[in-house]
Amino acid sequence: MNYKKLYDFINNKMRMSHIYQPLMLKILLNNKGKASSNRIAKALLSRDVSQIEYYEQITKNMVGKVLTNNRKITEKEKDEYSLIGYSNLKEDEIKKLVDLCENKIINFLNSRGDKTWEHRKKSSGYISGTLRYDILKRAKFRCELCGISADKKALEVDHIIPRNKNGTDDKSNLQSLCYSCNAMKRDRDDEDLRMVSESYNDRDLECLFCKIPKKRIILENELAFAIYDKYPVTKFHTLIVPKRHFSEYFDIYQPERNSINELLEEQKNLILKKDKTVTGFNIGINSGEDAGQTIMHCHFHLIPRRKGDVKNPRGGVRGVIANKQNY
């Protein structure tokens, strides 16, 4: 690779979705053509405004408060901190104090090891980059609580049911949260969720969907499965069913919602591959007898639609009350 080719690539051919490529090349160019992934990561981190914002909050709400309000070691005016009595320190005294601080840091890191930064990990165990990307992509790179985008605030992958309360690493139990929402959730969420986790095993032996034969299942994940409807409205009419036995849509847990959405998406794509005449879908749920529910185990209908399959499709699901469909 010579100068002309590199210049042409950077100036004309580089396609950027972020600052990563030019920043990495800059590090390599400034370091005799070589740099470790750690060094490149530090350079990326130095440009990540969302991470700087996180540590600004740590400074203001934690360490700054302790040193300023509690210990009276520092003082604050507007957004600037000052070390009280700094002007009285001699140069050699400053150096000794800096060395002492560094020793404190080293000793703490040596004693705590990996636990030092546990609060910043995405989970108490390893979540692969691929899985993390999938979770953030599913959330459209936004916090699933407040909606802020990854461009404005750092996102973390959070266990909905924590691992220490039997939560799993399955996609259904993971969500995208900004660091603020994740911190608030951690602070407030002291409920014992073990009973929720155990309830995923709830079954009713008299329920048709709780004892569905394995051979009928066409798709499955940890918390839900898909079967073809025995009395289809159209060809490939599919039911997506949570494994836990409960009747009302409004009793669904977020991990089950994630699992159901995953199967809806997967089955929709399979149907479109099998049948090129499908041009639309109705996705529906009957919740309660008066809404037409006949099997009291929550389930979702995925109904493929084709051009001309009814005379006038206008209004779609409004047709549950026939004279209200057209408007």
C-alpha positions, 0 to 999 in steps of 0.5 A: 500500500503506497501513499497514493492508494492510501490517500485515494482510499481515505479521501474518496473510497472510504465509506463511513458509518462512524469515525472508527476507520479514519481514527484507527488509521490515524493511530497506525500512522502515528505509531509507525504502522502498528498498534494493539487493539487496546491502544486503538480502543483507548483512542476510540474511547477518548472520542466517545462523548457518551462515555465522557458523559457517563464519567461526568455523572460519576464525578458530579454525583459520587466522587465529587460529592464525597470529596467536596461535601463530605470530606471538604478536600475540594470545592466546586464553583459552577462546573470546576473543582479546586483542591483546597490549599493547593497553592500552599503545596511545594513541588516535591510535596505535590509529586509525593502526593501524586505518587501516593495516589498512584500507589493507592490505585495500583493496590486497589486494582491488585486487590479487587482484580476483575471486580473493579469494573464489574459495575460497567460490565454488560452482565455478570458473565461474558456476552459476545460482541455478536450477541450484544450487537443483535440486542442493540440492533433489535432495539434500533440502537436505542434505550428500550426504556427512555428511547435515547439513541446510542449516538447521544448516550452509551447503551448497555446490554442488561439482563431483564431478570438478573443472572443472580436471580436465575436469569439466562443469557437468552436473547429474550432476557436481554434488553438495550438500556442507556447507562442512566436507565440501567443504573436507575433500574439497578437502584430501584429493582430490589424485587425478588424475581426468582418466582418470575423465573420459576413461573416460566415452567407453569403448565396446565395439563388440561390446556391444549397448548401446554401439551402440544405434540412436538411434531406440530412445532415448526419453530421454537426458542426458549420461551415460545413456539410456533405451530400452524393453525389447525383451522387456518384462515389462509395458507400458512396461518401460524400461531405463536404461543408462549410456553408458560401457561397464562391467558391474558395478553396483559400478563405477558413478561417482557422476555416472552414478548421478545421471544414471540417477536423473534418467532413472528419475524422468523416465521414471516420471513420463512413464509415470504420465501415459501410463497411469493404471492403473500403481500401482507400479514394480519397479526392479532391476538384475542384476549378474553372470551368477549374478544373471541378467545377460545383457548385460554392460553395466550397466543398470537395469530400470524395470518398471511394475506394475498392480493384479492383474497377478500373483496375489500381488505380495507380496515383489516383487523377492524373486521372483528366487528363486521359493520365497523371494518369499512370507514 
